[in-house]
Amino acid sequence: MAADSTAMSTQLLVDALGRDAQLEMIEAPSSGAAVLQLAKRERPQVVVLSAKVGESNAGGFELVRELRALSPSPRVIVLLDTSDRTAVIEAFRAGAQGVFCRTEPFRLLSKCIQCVHAGQVWASSSQLQFVLEALAKPTLANFTRNGESLLSAREMDVVRCVAEGLSNREIAQRLTLTEHTIKNYLFRIFDKLGVSSRVEVVLYALGNSAPHPAAAPVAPVANGNARPVAVPAKSGAISVPIRKTAT
């Protein structure tokens, strides 16, 4: 099944892929709700989905999560306009088994679909590097709700420092603020995120808290002759009830 950002581009994509005798294509509407409804009815094995399909600001990434939650769950390939680092990581976090950039030769898309159908994950060497770098260091969750940012830019700076394990004094020095100001920021962050401690802020920031879906396991990655690489899955949610304090 394929769904691009517009009805015309979806039709062109389906027609082009349909020339491959090994593929049986289903044309999907360019609406997130319609894609989900069609996937429930047709139960496709692989869904090729534009990152721009979907009603929210998260677009196709949120739709990937919803598709992966179906039973049976289809494998999903996300179409990207450019091989942007954030988009690649977000696609795999959402549960995609492959990302395909429109700058790549179209003939490779059929091969991508076949590899993903066979249980592999499709990514170029540079895209794989993005994923490995993201696994090697903490990456903050997307602090949005209903398409709106929960935290200000300065509050996000404070959260990044907390995730690095810095004390209030160290954060104040880095951001050129007073410790009192840092404490005020922390209390506002606690209230906005609905948490009560620095530890819970860190868990929320790393995507382990209940408000954000757990990251999907990233399976072996293959592209052309690249050797598959196993990437460990992220751990599940952790609940840490701790007294509210900004110190």
Short mmCIF file of the C-alpha atoms (twelve columns), coordinates in Angstrom:
data_MODEL
# 
_entry.id   MODEL 
# 
loop_
_atom_site.group_PDB 
_atom_site.id 
_atom_site.type_symbol 
_atom_site.label_atom_id 
_atom_site.label_alt_id 
_atom_site.label_comp_id 
_atom_site.label_asym_id 
_atom_site.label_seq_id 
_atom_site.Cartn_x 
_atom_site.Cartn_y 
_atom_site.Cartn_z 
_atom_site.pdbx_PDB_model_num 
ATOM 1   C CA . MET A 1   0.000  0.000  0.000   1 
ATOM 2   C CA . ALA A 2   1.270  3.504  -0.797  1 
ATOM 3   C CA . ALA A 3   0.225  6.968  0.383   1 
ATOM 4   C CA . ASP A 4   2.008  10.100 -0.809  1 
ATOM 5   C CA . SER A 5   1.362  13.721 0.165   1 
ATOM 6   C CA . THR A 6   -1.185 14.325 -2.623  1 
ATOM 7   C CA . ALA A 7   -3.670 12.178 -4.548  1 
ATOM 8   C CA . MET A 8   -1.843 12.786 -7.835  1 
ATOM 9   C CA . SER A 9   1.588  11.848 -6.473  1 
ATOM 10  C CA . THR A 10  0.088  8.757  -4.824  1 
ATOM 11  C CA . GLN A 11  -1.423 7.630  -8.127  1 
ATOM 12  C CA . LEU A 12  1.878  8.172  -9.953  1 
ATOM 13  C CA . LEU A 13  3.763  6.279  -7.255  1 
ATOM 14  C CA . VAL A 14  1.347  3.338  -7.299  1 
ATOM 15  C CA . ASP A 15  1.357  3.164  -11.113 1 
ATOM 16  C CA . ALA A 16  5.162  3.199  -11.244 1 
ATOM 17  C CA . LEU A 17  5.584  0.543  -8.553  1 
ATOM 18  C CA . GLY A 18  2.801  -1.545 -10.075 1 
ATOM 19  C CA . ARG A 19  4.995  -2.174 -13.130 1 
ATOM 20  C CA . ASP A 20  7.021  -4.517 -10.932 1 
ATOM 21  C CA . ALA A 21  5.324  -7.906 -11.255 1 
ATOM 22  C CA . GLN A 22  6.434  -8.858 -7.736  1 
ATOM 23  C CA . LEU A 23  4.428  -6.032 -6.157  1 
ATOM 24  C CA . GLU A 24  0.655  -5.854 -5.727  1 
ATOM 25  C CA . MET A 25  -0.107 -2.200 -5.022  1 
ATOM 26  C CA . ILE A 26  -3.008 -0.550 -3.179  1 
ATOM 27  C CA . GLU A 27  -3.585 3.173  -3.672  1 
ATOM 28  C CA . ALA A 28  -4.345 4.946  -0.391  1 
ATOM 29  C CA . PRO A 29  -5.867 8.400  0.187   1 
ATOM 30  C CA . SER A 30  -3.549 11.200 1.376   1 
ATOM 31  C CA . SER A 31  -5.320 11.415 4.724   1 
ATOM 32  C CA . GLY A 32  -4.080 9.866  7.945   1 
ATOM 33  C CA . ALA A 33  -7.505 8.631  9.078   1 
ATOM 34  C CA . ALA A 34  -8.269 7.190  5.643   1 
ATOM 35  C CA . VAL A 35  -4.874 5.444  5.488   1 
ATOM 36  C CA . LEU A 36  -5.530 3.801  8.860   1 
ATOM 37  C CA . GLN A 37  -9.027 2.699  7.854   1 
ATOM 38  C CA . LEU A 38  -7.752 1.231  4.579   1 
ATOM 39  C CA . ALA A 39  -4.884 -0.538 6.334   1 
ATOM 40  C CA . LYS A 40  -7.310 -2.135 8.802   1 
ATOM 41  C CA . ARG A 41  -9.468 -3.397 5.945   1 
ATOM 42  C CA . GLU A 42  -6.822 -4.484 3.435   1 
ATOM 43  C CA . ARG A 43  -4.101 -5.577 5.900   1 
ATOM 44  C CA . PRO A 44  -1.120 -4.720 3.654   1 
ATOM 45  C CA . GLN A 45  2.221  -6.334 4.431   1 
ATOM 46  C CA . VAL A 46  4.187  -3.162 3.612   1 
ATOM 47  C CA . VAL A 47  3.083  0.482  3.641   1 
ATOM 48  C CA . VAL A 48  5.051  3.131  1.726   1 
ATOM 49  C CA . LEU A 49  4.149  6.390  3.461   1 
ATOM 50  C CA . SER A 50  5.155  9.995  2.870   1 
ATOM 51  C CA . ALA A 51  6.410  11.787 5.983   1 
ATOM 52  C CA . LYS A 52  3.942  14.559 5.103   1 
ATOM 53  C CA . VAL A 53  0.805  12.431 5.342   1 
ATOM 54  C CA . GLY A 54  -1.174 13.021 8.525   1 
ATOM 55  C CA . GLU A 55  -3.318 15.583 10.301  1 
ATOM 56  C CA . SER A 56  -0.907 16.666 13.076  1 
ATOM 57  C CA . ASN A 57  2.365  18.586 12.902  1 
ATOM 58  C CA . ALA A 58  4.113  15.274 13.511  1 
ATOM 59  C CA . GLY A 59  2.704  14.206 10.124  1 
ATOM 60  C CA . GLY A 60  3.565  10.743 8.906   1 
ATOM 61  C CA . PHE A 61  5.658  9.892  11.967  1 
ATOM 62  C CA . GLU A 62  2.595  9.800  14.218  1 
ATOM 63  C CA . LEU A 63  0.767  7.843  11.522  1 
ATOM 64  C CA . VAL A 64  3.625  5.316  11.484  1 
ATOM 65  C CA . ARG A 65  3.060  4.723  15.213  1 
ATOM 66  C CA . GLU A 66  -0.656 4.199  14.623  1 
ATOM 67  C CA . LEU A 67  -0.020 1.784  11.759  1 
ATOM 68  C CA . ARG A 68  2.476  -0.176 13.852  1 
ATOM 69  C CA . ALA A 69  -0.136 -0.460 16.601  1 
ATOM 70  C CA . LEU A 70  -2.492 -2.344 14.269  1 
ATOM 71  C CA . SER A 71  -2.835 -6.115 14.451  1 
ATOM 72  C CA . PRO A 72  -1.474 -7.523 12.238  1 
ATOM 73  C CA . SER A 73  1.087  -4.750 12.047  1 
ATOM 74  C CA . PRO A 74  2.329  -3.743 8.575   1 
ATOM 75  C CA . ARG A 75  5.976  -2.919 7.946   1 
ATOM 76  C CA . VAL A 76  6.359  0.767  7.104   1 
ATOM 77  C CA . ILE A 77  8.726  2.621  4.768   1 
ATOM 78  C CA . VAL A 78  8.807  6.408  5.190   1 
ATOM 79  C CA . LEU A 79  9.370  8.563  2.106   1 
ATOM 80  C CA . LEU A 80  11.536 11.609 2.837   1 
ATOM 81  C CA . ASP A 81  12.130 14.626 0.597   1 
ATOM 82  C CA . THR A 82  15.690 14.925 1.933   1 
ATOM 83  C CA . SER A 83  17.889 12.738 4.100   1 
ATOM 84  C CA . ASP A 84  17.472 15.042 7.100   1 
ATOM 85  C CA . ARG A 85  19.026 13.727 10.317  1 
ATOM 86  C CA . THR A 86  16.043 14.573 12.532  1 
ATOM 87  C CA . ALA A 87  13.529 13.088 10.095  1 
ATOM 88  C CA . VAL A 88  15.527 9.844  9.702   1 
ATOM 89  C CA . ILE A 89  15.813 9.345  13.468  1 
ATOM 90  C CA . GLU A 90  12.170 10.258 14.065  1 
ATOM 91  C CA . ALA A 91  11.036 7.774  11.412  1 
ATOM 92  C CA . PHE A 92  12.881 4.888  13.043  1 
ATOM 93  C CA . ARG A 93  11.771 5.979  16.514  1 
ATOM 94  C CA . ALA A 94  8.173  5.859  15.294  1 
ATOM 95  C CA . GLY A 95  8.689  2.228  14.225  1 
ATOM 96  C CA . ALA A 96  9.505  2.452  10.520  1 
ATOM 97  C CA . GLN A 97  11.477 -0.434 9.029   1 
ATOM 98  C CA . GLY A 98  12.927 1.710  6.285   1 
ATOM 99  C CA . VAL A 99  13.453 5.256  5.070   1 
ATOM 100 C CA . PHE A 100 13.696 6.107  1.399   1 
ATOM 101 C CA . CYS A 101 14.838 9.529  0.203   1 
ATOM 102 C CA . ARG A 102 13.357 10.926 -3.007  1 
ATOM 103 C CA . THR A 103 16.869 11.852 -4.155  1 
ATOM 104 C CA . GLU A 104 17.660 8.130  -4.563  1 
ATOM 105 C CA . PRO A 105 17.081 6.346  -7.895  1 
ATOM 106 C CA . PHE A 106 13.461 5.227  -8.162  1 
ATOM 107 C CA . ARG A 107 14.492 1.715  -9.234  1 
ATOM 108 C CA . LEU A 108 15.833 1.181  -5.689  1 
ATOM 109 C CA . LEU A 109 12.390 1.700  -4.138  1 
ATOM 110 C CA . SER A 110 11.191 -1.724 -5.336  1 
ATOM 111 C CA . LYS A 111 14.287 -3.298 -3.840  1 
ATOM 112 C CA . CYS A 112 13.669 -1.349 -0.631  1 
ATOM 113 C CA . ILE A 113 10.114 -2.724 -0.423  1 
ATOM 114 C CA . GLN A 114 11.294 -6.291 -1.012  1 
ATOM 115 C CA . CYS A 115 14.017 -6.007 1.647   1 
ATOM 116 C CA . VAL A 116 11.613 -4.587 4.227   1 
ATOM 117 C CA . HIS A 117 9.062  -7.287 3.358   1 
ATOM 118 C CA . ALA A 118 11.793 -9.877 3.991   1 
ATOM 119 C CA . GLY A 119 12.331 -8.491 7.511   1 
ATOM 120 C CA . GLN A 120 15.307 -6.226 6.886   1 
ATOM 121 C CA . VAL A 121 15.521 -2.499 7.558   1 
ATOM 122 C CA . TRP A 122 16.444 -0.199 4.699   1 
ATOM 123 C CA . ALA A 123 18.779 2.752  5.270   1 
ATOM 124 C CA . SER A 124 21.763 4.284  3.532   1 
ATOM 125 C CA . SER A 125 25.141 4.337  5.279   1 
ATOM 126 C CA . SER A 126 24.704 8.015  6.232   1 
ATOM 127 C CA . GLN A 127 21.191 7.376  7.561   1 
ATOM 128 C CA . LEU A 128 22.486 4.431  9.576   1 
ATOM 129 C CA . GLN A 129 25.162 6.718  11.020  1 
ATOM 130 C CA . PHE A 130 22.435 9.104  12.199  1 
ATOM 131 C CA . VAL A 131 20.736 6.239  14.049  1 
ATOM 132 C CA . LEU A 132 23.972 4.994  15.623  1 
ATOM 133 C CA . GLU A 133 24.863 8.501  16.800  1 
ATOM 134 C CA . ALA A 134 21.393 8.897  18.301  1 
ATOM 135 C CA . LEU A 135 21.811 5.624  20.218  1 
ATOM 136 C CA . ALA A 136 25.255 6.676  21.444  1 
ATOM 137 C CA . LYS A 137 24.011 9.784  23.260  1 
ATOM 138 C CA . PRO A 138 20.800 10.878 24.958  1 
ATOM 139 C CA . THR A 139 18.264 12.365 22.554  1 
ATOM 140 C CA . LEU A 140 15.464 14.452 23.972  1 
ATOM 141 C CA . ALA A 141 11.870 13.623 23.224  1 
ATOM 142 C CA . ASN A 142 9.700  15.900 21.132  1 
ATOM 143 C CA . PHE A 143 8.051  18.133 23.772  1 
ATOM 144 C CA . THR A 144 4.806  18.767 21.923  1 
ATOM 145 C CA . ARG A 145 1.152  18.044 22.590  1 
ATOM 146 C CA . ASN A 146 -1.557 18.442 19.968  1 
ATOM 147 C CA . GLY A 147 1.034  20.048 17.717  1 
ATOM 148 C CA . GLU A 148 1.903  22.743 20.302  1 
ATOM 149 C CA . SER A 149 5.287  23.066 22.022  1 
ATOM 150 C CA . LEU A 150 5.075  22.408 25.766  1 
ATOM 151 C CA . LEU A 151 8.308  24.206 26.669  1 
ATOM 152 C CA . SER A 152 9.944  27.475 25.681  1 
ATOM 153 C CA . ALA A 153 13.359 27.526 24.025  1 
ATOM 154 C CA . ARG A 154 15.055 28.490 27.321  1 
ATOM 155 C CA . GLU A 155 13.187 25.765 29.206  1 
ATOM 156 C CA . MET A 156 14.430 23.264 26.631  1 
ATOM 157 C CA . ASP A 157 17.991 24.496 27.293  1 
ATOM 158 C CA . VAL A 158 17.481 23.768 30.982  1 
ATOM 159 C CA . VAL A 159 16.089 20.287 30.232  1 
ATOM 160 C CA . ARG A 160 19.136 19.474 28.072  1 
ATOM 161 C CA . CYS A 161 21.448 20.477 30.911  1 
ATOM 162 C CA . VAL A 162 19.455 18.395 33.422  1 
ATOM 163 C CA . ALA A 163 19.666 15.397 31.070  1 
ATOM 164 C CA . GLU A 164 23.466 15.829 31.038  1 
ATOM 165 C CA . GLY A 165 23.471 15.550 34.824  1 
ATOM 166 C CA . LEU A 166 24.455 19.159 35.546  1 
ATOM 167 C CA . SER A 167 23.682 20.748 38.924  1 
ATOM 168 C CA . ASN A 168 21.706 23.970 39.249  1 
ATOM 169 C CA . ARG A 169 24.946 25.903 39.700  1 
ATOM 170 C CA . GLU A 170 26.503 24.325 36.607  1 
ATOM 171 C CA . ILE A 171 23.365 25.025 34.572  1 
ATOM 172 C CA . ALA A 172 23.368 28.636 35.748  1 
ATOM 173 C CA . GLN A 173 27.009 29.021 34.724  1 
ATOM 174 C CA . ARG A 174 26.442 27.497 31.290  1 
ATOM 175 C CA . LEU A 175 23.332 29.565 30.548  1 
ATOM 176 C CA . THR A 176 24.677 32.727 32.249  1 
ATOM 177 C CA . LEU A 177 21.755 32.876 34.677  1 
ATOM 178 C CA . THR A 178 21.355 32.820 38.460  1 
ATOM 179 C CA . GLU A 179 20.660 29.637 40.398  1 
ATOM 180 C CA . HIS A 180 17.376 31.173 41.566  1 
ATOM 181 C CA . THR A 181 16.301 31.649 37.944  1 
ATOM 182 C CA . ILE A 182 17.211 28.030 37.160  1 
ATOM 183 C CA . LYS A 183 15.044 26.828 40.068  1 
ATOM 184 C CA . ASN A 184 12.129 28.893 38.767  1 
ATOM 185 C CA . TYR A 185 12.579 27.373 35.301  1 
ATOM 186 C CA . LEU A 186 12.623 23.880 36.802  1 
ATOM 187 C CA . PHE A 187 9.389  24.400 38.721  1 
ATOM 188 C CA . ARG A 188 7.697  25.691 35.553  1 
ATOM 189 C CA . ILE A 189 9.023  22.651 33.653  1 
ATOM 190 C CA . PHE A 190 7.677  20.329 36.382  1 
ATOM 191 C CA . ASP A 191 4.229  21.901 36.105  1 
ATOM 192 C CA . LYS A 192 4.115  21.837 32.298  1 
ATOM 193 C CA . LEU A 193 5.261  18.208 32.037  1 
ATOM 194 C CA . GLY A 194 3.206  16.978 34.980  1 
ATOM 195 C CA . VAL A 195 6.255  15.569 36.798  1 
ATOM 196 C CA . SER A 196 7.666  16.176 40.276  1 
ATOM 197 C CA . SER A 197 11.436 15.679 40.120  1 
ATOM 198 C CA . ARG A 198 14.572 16.100 38.049  1 
ATOM 199 C CA . VAL A 199 14.726 12.325 37.569  1 
ATOM 200 C CA . GLU A 200 11.261 12.270 36.036  1 
ATOM 201 C CA . VAL A 201 12.212 15.184 33.782  1 
ATOM 202 C CA . VAL A 202 15.152 13.153 32.488  1 
ATOM 203 C CA . LEU A 203 12.994 10.051 31.949  1 
ATOM 204 C CA . TYR A 204 10.419 12.165 30.118  1 
ATOM 205 C CA . ALA A 205 13.134 13.836 28.052  1 
ATOM 206 C CA . LEU A 206 14.613 10.508 27.004  1 
ATOM 207 C CA . GLY A 207 11.207 9.267  25.883  1 
ATOM 208 C CA . ASN A 208 10.729 6.643  28.644  1 
ATOM 209 C CA . SER A 209 7.777  8.325  30.323  1 
ATOM 210 C CA . ALA A 210 4.128  7.548  29.728  1 
ATOM 211 C CA . PRO A 211 3.260  10.714 27.725  1 
ATOM 212 C CA . HIS A 212 5.454  9.504  24.848  1 
ATOM 213 C CA . PRO A 213 5.264  6.116  23.079  1 
ATOM 214 C CA . ALA A 214 8.218  3.841  23.696  1 
ATOM 215 C CA . ALA A 215 10.691 3.729  20.838  1 
ATOM 216 C CA . ALA A 216 10.228 0.803  18.495  1 
ATOM 217 C CA . PRO A 217 13.067 -1.706 18.193  1 
ATOM 218 C CA . VAL A 218 15.418 -0.966 15.314  1 
ATOM 219 C CA . ALA A 219 16.080 -4.155 13.376  1 
ATOM 220 C CA . PRO A 220 19.069 -4.983 11.136  1 
ATOM 221 C CA . VAL A 221 19.776 -2.343 8.512   1 
ATOM 222 C CA . ALA A 222 20.502 -3.178 4.908   1 
ATOM 223 C CA . ASN A 223 21.016 -1.096 1.781   1 
ATOM 224 C CA . GLY A 224 22.369 -2.605 -1.383  1 
ATOM 225 C CA . ASN A 225 25.446 -4.588 -0.416  1 
ATOM 226 C CA . ALA A 226 25.687 -3.109 3.076   1 
ATOM 227 C CA . ARG A 227 25.990 -5.726 5.788   1 
ATOM 228 C CA . PRO A 228 23.022 -5.841 8.220   1 
ATOM 229 C CA . VAL A 229 23.774 -4.289 11.611  1 
ATOM 230 C CA . ALA A 230 21.780 -5.240 14.718  1 
ATOM 231 C CA . VAL A 231 20.727 -2.257 16.819  1 
ATOM 232 C CA . PRO A 232 19.451 -2.860 20.384  1 
ATOM 233 C CA . ALA A 233 15.917 -1.881 21.322  1 
ATOM 234 C CA . LYS A 234 15.166 0.790  23.891  1 
ATOM 235 C CA . SER A 235 13.985 -0.194 27.363  1 
ATOM 236 C CA . GLY A 236 10.388 0.218  28.486  1 
ATOM 237 C CA . ALA A 237 8.714  2.853  30.620  1 
ATOM 238 C CA . ILE A 238 9.865  3.475  34.190  1 
ATOM 239 C CA . SER A 239 7.779  5.084  36.932  1 
ATOM 240 C CA . VAL A 240 9.737  6.888  39.648  1 
ATOM 241 C CA . PRO A 241 7.535  8.576  42.279  1 
ATOM 242 C CA . ILE A 242 9.743  11.219 43.951  1 
ATOM 243 C CA . ARG A 243 8.905  14.270 46.087  1 
ATOM 244 C CA . LYS A 244 8.723  17.518 44.140  1 
ATOM 245 C CA . THR A 245 11.927 19.529 44.423  1 
ATOM 246 C CA . ALA A 246 13.943 21.749 42.117  1 
ATOM 247 C CA . THR A 247 17.262 21.284 43.891  1 
# 
